Amino acid sequence: MRSVIHPARLSARVALLLGLATLAACGGSAADSQPVSVDETPRLAGMELIVRDTNVRTAIDASGVAEPLRQAMLSTKLMGTVTAVLVHEGDVVRQGQVLVQIDARELTAKAAQVQASIADAAAARADAALQAGRMSALYADSAATRAQFDAAQTGLARADAGLRAARAASRELDAVSTYATIRAPFAGVVTSRQADPGTFAAPGAPLVTVQDVSTLRIRVSAAAEAVRQLKRGQSVDATIDGVAASAIVEGIVPSASGNLFTVNATVTNRSNTYRGGSAAVLSLPSGIERAVLIPTAALVHDGDLTGVIIRDLRGDARRWIRIGATRGAFVIVTSGLRAGETIVVPPAAPPKPGA
């Protein structure tokens, strides 16, 4: 005899089986059913910085060259053979250091002649003084005429002049002799060596060039509107070979051509950060505007691209931007970044071994 299942009991069993199947599909755990939060991009180490609009001085960039404030091309007034060149290009020299020696044997011979002439003139002066003294005594006793007395005094005067001339010749020879030894006129760097031992030195021919790079002068040309706000002694931003610098305006003078002015500015370079002769840019202030300014340390580079690390709720992401002029340790962002956004300034890289 077959058993019969009531339709109501069948519906309950089906519902129970469906419920168990649902629990098995969900993993069977309440904890496993909680939603999981995933951070799409890991956060980088560094300092957060909220970008703000700020007032910045607008500037007109003028290009020029950073030349040493002091530079000397050393030569001699003598004609002779170079016997020694004691420096090479790139050597650092101190003031008064001997750089070049020139054969001075001819001057040594002339010095002996001059000393002999001084001794002769001194003897002649002593004899003239003796004669003048005797004649004065005789003239006082009326034993000599007035003409004899005057002649003795004239002889003494001539002897004095001869002695002074001989001594002056000695001093002149001493001055000329100094050109046999070429010394550094100031502390600096040897940038050019144009002579070697055995070279014949002629008057005015360059032998060694020395530069003092402790102070550089940047000379640029600019239009009248670019220099309207400039004053002597004013501090302006500059770059030398791409490295930021601070320059002091030395002077503004009209140029010989058109409506242009020449601006001279000096940069202190005692630590030799910059090299003389490098390309330079002066940022001549022209006004004030609102702009986004960020630290140059926040920039990241990939080839010719420049960007920053943007931080938001989703994490960190790199964004490429366009930058303008540099203002010390900061740079103006011209596009790609808005006020209120947060950027990450990466930590400074550790120094390389041996640096």
Secondary structure, DSSP 4 states (H G I P E B T S, - for coil): ------HHHHHHHHHHHHHHHHHHHTTS-SGGGS-----SSPPPSSEEEE--EEEEEEEEEEEEEEEEEEEEEE--SS-EEEEEE---TT-EE-TT-EEEEE--HHHHHHHHHHHHHHHHHHHHHHHHHHHHHHHHHHHHTT-S-HHHHHHHHHHHHHHHHHHHHHHHHHHHHHHHHGGGEEE-SSSEEEEEE---TTPEE-TT---EEEEEEEEEEEEEEEEHHHHTT--TT-EEEEEETTEEEEEEEEEEEE-SSTTEEEEEEEEE-TT--S-TTEEEEEEEEEEEEEEEEEEGGG-EEETTEEEEEEEETTEEEEEE-EEEEEETTEEEEEES--TT-EEEEPPPPPPPTT-
